[in-house]
């Protein structure tokens, strides 16, 4: 049986054709070849046109078909994963009201902070497990306040994956996991938060009906099936936000298990069976993909907005695209740990949750023009990302999440030896690198959603481990981290951040 996994990222659309019997991807593709445009009309804004996601999805599937000798009519179901926290709004005719306000948009931060104060920190943390911050609910409130004509046209709101499922099936649904990532979910009452909706003056009628993460969520329409070369009527059988899906892709389902990703953003994601939160709301807690009332599973994560996107900036701006990432990684590996004093703070892509929603910008410290060259910059950038992720991991440790083993896909920043060894050394964790990605995970999810797999153990029986990175004693790196953290504390206390 074949399953199709679709990954709606903010950089590209990725697809994977997965053979469930062999446990391998038969073909993968992504589009566009460069990063998708992020529309930023004002400072700290980040939008994308959901129609572009659909255009690029069709192009990615066309490339997939070129790389596969068989027939896509053999695909039995579709799984979808997507960039979290985005807001997509439809009118009564099912048309887009405006561009999607995506995950790294910071315009609603002040709205969420006010809600945190007005609703009460104790209520928000105990019931929502998060501050409303600049999540989906707060973004919708922003539209209500500043684009009232658009708001009046909204019939249904959804997350990016909900929108793609709607375009494939014509059915409008969401999931409880998705609602939790939008901060619409009351964890104490195990339902939509009436109090938050009332505070934001959001009608419950705007919220789509919920389906289970693993379930028949609608059937492929004849029109879209013909366009994609798929069989009419196959189900969308799985949908999940990218970070919970990335953890799922690595078979991270039980308490104590931890995953990491380092794509456009950097994330460390742990699973717990207990509702928990950070009193300063620097860490997010959502419903994990396999959460049930009887067996609760919560995903606890830290997210760093600037990871691969910072590396892409360096490639474009520091090399003029004359180097590829592999060459940059090789140059960085020739510089000693600690980058001979150069420190980079990898922010600058909106307000950072781990910094209590402050936007301190990206910055470079202690540049010595006599000794530092671009290799130092490449290394200091990668170490800065590692340090920021570990700073978040220290917060997670205070919430009881262990980090003896971290699982990750061997992709993106984890292709860099400097990056993966530095993360192992500073965290003291063994890093296991697997041959998988988000689109493949979504395809496995579709196998579970259709009942083709009876359980997760069966779905992941062929998950291939590629490499194990063992932590080493690295005094230079540890000293560099403490120095980096001291500077960070001064930056956070400073009045000069944006």
C-alpha positions in Angstrom: 0.0 0.0 0.0 1.2 3.5 -0.9 0.5 6.6 1.2 1.2 10.2 0.3 2.6 12.6 2.8 2.3 16.4 2.3 4.4 18.9 4.3 3.2 22.5 4.1 6.2 24.5 5.3 6.9 28.2 5.2 10.0 27.6 3.0 8.7 25.0 0.6 6.1 22.3 0.0 7.5 18.8 0.4 5.8 15.5 -0.6 6.7 11.9 0.0 5.4 8.7 -1.6 5.7 6.0 1.1 5.5 2.3 0.6 3.9 1.0 3.8 4.9 -2.6 3.3 8.6 -1.9 2.8 8.6 1.0 5.2 10.5 3.2 2.7 9.9 6.4 0.7 9.6 5.5 -3.0 10.0 9.1 -4.1 10.2 12.6 -2.6 10.0 16.1 -4.0 9.7 19.7 -2.9 8.8 23.0 -4.5 9.9 25.7 -5.0 13.7 25.1 -5.3 14.3 28.3 -3.4 12.5 29.5 -0.3 8.9 30.6 -0.7 8.3 34.3 -0.3 7.3 35.6 3.1 5.3 38.9 2.7 6.3 41.5 5.2 4.4 44.7 4.6 5.3 46.1 8.0 8.0 45.4 10.6 7.4 42.1 12.4 4.7 41.0 9.9 4.9 37.7 8.1 2.2 36.5 5.7 1.9 34.0 2.9 -0.8 33.5 0.2 -2.4 30.1 0.8 -3.2 29.8 -2.9 0.6 29.8 -3.4 0.8 26.7 -1.1 -1.7 24.9 -3.4 0.2 26.0 -6.6 3.5 24.7 -5.2 1.8 21.5 -3.9 0.7 20.7 -7.4 4.2 21.4 -8.8 5.8 19.3 -6.1 3.5 16.3 -6.9 4.3 16.8 -10.6 8.0 16.5 -9.7 7.2 13.5 -7.5 5.5 11.7 -10.5 8.6 12.4 -12.6 10.8 10.6 -10.1 8.5 7.6 -9.7 8.0 5.0 -12.4 4.7 3.7 -11.0 1.1 5.1 -10.9 -0.1 7.4 -8.2 -3.5 5.7 -8.5 -2.1 3.2 -6.1 -2.1 5.8 -3.3 -4.5 4.7 -0.6 -4.6 7.8 1.6 -3.1 11.2 2.3 -1.5 12.6 5.5 -0.9 16.3 6.0 1.6 18.2 8.2 1.8 22.0 8.2 3.4 25.1 9.7 1.8 25.7 13.0 0.0 28.7 14.5 -1.0 30.3 11.1 -4.4 31.9 10.6 -6.3 31.2 7.4 -9.7 32.8 7.0 -12.5 31.9 4.6 -15.7 33.7 3.6 -19.1 32.0 3.2 -18.3 31.0 -0.3 -15.1 29.3 0.8 -12.8 31.9 -0.6 -9.8 33.4 1.1 -10.5 36.6 3.0 -6.8 37.7 3.2 -3.3 36.3 3.2 -2.4 33.8 6.0 -0.8 35.4 9.0 1.9 32.8 9.6 3.8 31.4 12.6 6.6 33.9 12.8 4.4 37.0 12.6 4.7 39.1 15.8 2.0 41.7 15.3 -0.4 40.2 17.8 2.1 39.9 20.6 0.8 42.9 22.5 -2.8 41.6 22.2 -1.8 38.3 23.6 0.2 39.9 26.5 -2.9 42.0 27.4 -5.1 38.9 27.4 -2.5 37.2 29.6 -2.9 40.0 32.1 -6.7 40.5 31.8 -7.6 36.8 31.9 -5.1 36.3 34.7 -1.8 34.5 34.5 -3.0 31.7 36.8 -6.0 31.0 34.6 -4.0 31.1 31.3 -1.2 28.8 32.6 -3.5 26.3 34.3 -6.2 26.2 31.6 -4.4 27.1 28.4 -0.9 26.0 29.5 0.4 29.0 27.6 0.1 32.8 27.4 -2.1 33.7 24.4 1.0 35.4 23.0 1.0 35.8 19.2 -0.7 32.5 18.5 -3.7 32.0 16.2 -6.4 33.3 18.5 -4.5 36.5 19.1 -3.9 36.9 15.3 -7.7 36.6 14.7 -8.3 39.3 17.4 -5.8 41.5 15.5 -7.9 41.1 12.3 -11.0 41.9 14.3 -9.5 45.1 15.7 -7.5 46.4 12.7 -9.3 45.0 9.7 -13.0 45.0 10.7 -14.2 44.8 7.1 -12.2 41.6 6.6 -13.3 40.3 9.9 -17.0 40.7 9.0 -16.4 38.6 5.9 -15.0 35.6 7.9 -17.1 32.5 8.1 -14.5 30.0 9.2 -11.0 30.2 10.4 -8.5 27.4 10.1 -4.8 26.4 10.4 -2.7 26.0 7.3 -3.1 22.2 7.2 -6.9 22.5 7.7 -6.9 24.7 4.6 -5.0 22.2 2.4 -7.3 19.4 3.6 -10.3 21.7 2.6 -8.8 22.3 -0.8 -8.3 18.5 -1.3 -11.7 17.3 0.0 -14.1 20.3 0.2 -14.6 19.6 3.9 -13.8 22.1 6.6 -12.5 20.5 9.8 -9.8 21.0 12.4 -8.4 18.9 15.3 -8.2 19.3 19.1 -4.4 19.3 18.7 -4.6 22.1 16.2 -6.9 24.1 18.4 -4.5 23.7 21.3 -1.6 25.1 19.1 -3.8 28.1 18.3 -4.5 28.6 22.1 -8.2 27.9 21.7 -8.1 24.8 23.9 -9.0 24.6 27.6 -6.9 21.7 29.0 -8.8 21.6 32.3 -12.2 21.3 30.6 -10.9 19.3 27.6 -12.8 21.5 25.1 -12.8 24.8 23.3 -12.0 27.6 25.8 -15.3 29.5 26.2 -13.6 32.1 28.4 -10.9 32.9 25.8 -13.5 33.1 23.0 -15.7 35.4 25.1 -12.8 37.6 26.0 -11.7 38.0 22.4 -15.3 38.3 21.2 -14.9 35.4 18.8 -17.9 33.5 17.7 -17.8 29.7 18.2 -19.3 29.4 14.8 -16.0 30.5 13.3 -14.3 27.4 14.6 -14.5 24.3 12.4 -15.9 20.9 13.6 -13.2 18.7 15.1 -12.0 15.4 13.7 -9.5 13.0 15.3 -5.8 13.3 14.2 -5.8 9.8 12.9 -9.2 9.4 11.1 -11.1 9.7 7.8 -11.2 13.5 7.5 -12.7 13.8 4.0 -12.4 12.3 0.6 -10.4 13.6 -2.4 -12.7 15.4 -4.8 -12.9 14.4 -8.5 -11.5 17.7 -9.7 -8.5 17.8 -7.4 -7.9 14.0 -8.0 -7.7 14.6 -11.7 -5.3 17.6 -11.3 -2.9 15.6 -9.1 -3.2 12.3 -10.9 -4.6 10.6 -7.8 -7.6 8.4 -7.3 -10.9 10.1 -6.5 -12.3 9.4 -3.1 -9.2 8.4 -1.2 -9.2 9.8 2.4 -7.2 12.5 4.1 -6.5 10.3 7.1 -4.0 12.3 9.2 -3.2 16.0 9.9 -0.9 17.5 12.5 1.2 20.6 13.0 4.8 20.4 11.9 6.5 20.1 15.3 4.2 17.5 16.8 4.4 15.6 13.4 8.2 15.9 13.4 8.2 14.2 16.8 5.8 11.6 15.5 8.0 11.0 12.5 10.7 9.9 14.9 8.4 7.7 16.8 8.3 10.1 19.7 5.0 9.2 21.4 5.6 8.3 25.0 6.6 10.4 28.1 10.3 11.1 28.4 11.0 10.9 24.7 12.6 14.0 23.0 13.0 15.1 19.4 14.8 18.0 17.8 14.4 19.7 14.4 16.5 22.5 12.8 14.8 23.6 9.7 13.6 27.2 9.2 13.0 27.2 12.9 14.8 25.2 15.7 12.7 23.1 18.0 13.2 20.8 20.9 10.1 18.8 21.6 9.4 16.4 24.5 6.4 14.3 25.4 4.9 14.1 28.9 1.8 12.5 30.4 1.3 15.4 32.8 -0.1 18.9 32.2 2.8 21.3 32.8 3.9 24.8 32.0 6.7 27.3 32.5 5.6 30.1 34.9 7.2 32.6 32.6 5.5 31.1 29.5 8.8 30.7 27.6 7.9 27.1 26.7 4.8 25.9 24.9 2.6 22.9 25.8 0.1 21.5 23.2 -1.8 18.3 22.8 0.4 15.7 21.2 -0.9 13.7 18.1 -1.7 10.6 20.2 -3.4 12.4 23.1 -6.6 10.9 24.5 -8.5 11.6 27.7 -7.7 8.1 28.9 -4.0 8.3 28.0 -3.0 12.0 28.0 0.0 13.0 26.0 1.3 16.6 25.9 4.0 18.0 23.6 6.3 20.4 25.4 8.5 22.5 23.1 10.8 25.4 22.8 11.0 27.1 19.4 13.7 29.3 18.0 12.4 31.4 15.1 15.8 31.8 13.4 17.7 28.6 12.6 17.9 27.5 8.9 16.6 30.9 7.9 19.7 32.5 9.6 21.9 30.0 7.7 20.1 30.9 4.5 20.8 34.6 5.2 24.5 33.8 5.6 24.5 31.9 2.4 22.9 34.8 0.5 24.5 37.7 2.2 28.0 36.5 3.1 28.8 34.3 0.1 26.6 35.8 -2.6 25.3 32.2 -3.1 28.8 31.3 -4.3 28.9 28.5 -1.6 26.4 25.8 -0.9 25.6 24.7 2.6 27.9 21.7 2.6 30.8 24.0 1.7 29.9 26.4 4.4 29.7 23.6 7.0 33.2 22.4 5.9 34.6 25.9 6.3 33.0 26.2 9.8 34.5 22.8 10.8 38.1 24.3 10.4 37.4 26.9 13.1 37.9 25.8 16.7 35.0 25.5 19.1 34.0 28.8 20.6 34.9 30.6 17.2 37.8 32.3 19.0 35.5 34.6 20.9 33.0 35.5 18.2 29.4 35.3 19.4 26.2 35.4 17.3 22.7 35.8 18.7 20.4 34.0 16.2 17.2 36.0 16.7 15.9 38.7 14.3 12.9 36.8 13.0 10.2 38.2 15.2 9.5 38.0 18.9 11.0 35.0 20.6 9.0 32.9 23.0 12.0 31.7 25.0 12.9 35.4 25.5 9.4 36.1 26.9 8.2 37.5 23.5 11.0 40.1 23.3 12.4 40.9 19.9 16.0 41.7 20.6 17.1 41.2 16.9 20.1 39.3 15.7 23.5 40.6 16.8 27.2 39.8 16.5 29.5 40.4 19.5 33.3 40.6 19.8 34.1 40.6 16.1 37.9 40.9 15.8 38.7 42.1 12.3 42.3 41.0 12.6 41.6 37.3 13.2 37.9 36.5 12.3 37.0 35.5 8.8 33.8 34.1 7.3 34.6 30.6 8.7 34.4 32.1 12.2 31.0 33.6 11.3 29.7 30.4 9.9 30.8 28.5 13.1 29.6 31.3 15.5 26.2 31.2 13.8 25.8 27.5 14.2 27.0 27.7 17.8 24.6 30.5 18.5 21.7 28.4 17.3 22.9 25.5 19.4 23.3 27.8 22.4 19.8 29.2 22.0 18.3 25.7 21.7 20.2 24.6 24.8 19.0 27.7 26.7 15.5 26.5 26.0 16.4 23.0 27.0 17.5 24.3 30.4 14.0 25.7 30.9 12.5 22.4 29.9 14.7 20.6 32.3 13.2 22.7 35.1 9.8 21.3 34.0 11.0 17.8 34.5 11.9 16.8 30.9 15.1 14.8 30.6 17.5 15.0 27.7 19.6 11.8 27.8 18.7 11.0 24.2 17.6 13.3 21.4 16.2 12.0 18.1 16.4 14.0 14.9 16.1 13.5 11.2 19.5 13.7 9.4 18.5 16.8 7.5 18.8 20.6 7.4 21.2 21.9 10.1 21.8 18.3 11.4 23.7 17.7 8.2 26.4 19.9 9.7 29.0 18.0 11.8 29.7 21.2 13.7 26.0 21.7 14.6 25.2 18.1 15.6 28.4 17.6 17.6 28.0 21.0 19.3 24.5 20.2 20.4 25.6 16.8 21.8 28.5 18.3 23.6 26.7 21.2 25.2 23.6 19.2 26.2 25.4 16.0 27.2 22.8 14.0 25.2 23.3 11.3 22.8 21.9 12.3 19.4 20.3 9.7 17.2 19.9 10.7 13.6 17.2 8.9 11.5 16.3 8.6 7.8 12.9 10.4 7.9 11.3 13.7 7.3 8.0 15.4 8.0 6.3 14.4 4.8 7.2 10.7 5.4 5.9 11.0 8.9 2.6 12.4 7.6 2.4 9.4 5.2 2.9 7.0 8.1 0.2 8.9 10.0 -2.2 8.3 7.1 -1.4 4.5 7.4 -2.4 4.7 11.0 -5.5 6.8 10.2 -6.8 4.3 7.7 -6.1 1.3 10.1 -3.6 -0.1 7.7 -1.2 -0.1 10.6 -2.7 -1.5 13.8 -0.4 0.5 16.1 2.6 2.8 16.1 5.1 0.0 16.7 4.0 -1.6 13.4 4.1 1.8 11.6 7.7 2.5 12.7 9.2 -1.0 12.5 11.4 -0.1 9.6 12.5 3.4 10.8 16.2 3.5 9.9 18.8 5.0 12.2 21.7 6.5 10.3 24.1 7.8 12.9 24.7 8.2 16.6 26.5 11.3 17.9 28.0 10.8 21.4 28.7 13.9 23.6 32.3 14.8 24.1 34.0 16.9 26.8 34.4 20.3 25.1 35.7 22.9 27.6 35.9 25.6 24.9 32.3 25.2 23.9 31.1 25.2 27.5 33.0 28.4 28.3 31.6 29.9 25.1 28.1 29.1 26.1 28.4 30.7 29.5 29.8 33.8 27.9 27.1 33.8 25.3 24.4 33.4 28.0 25.9 36.3 30.1 25.7 38.6 27.0 22.1 37.3 26.3 21.0 38.2 29.8 22.4 41.8 29.3 20.6 42.0 26.0 17.3 41.0 27.5 17.7 43.5 30.3 18.7 46.2 27.9 16.3 48.9 26.6 17.9 48.8 23.2 16.1 45.8 21.7 13.4 46.5 19.2 
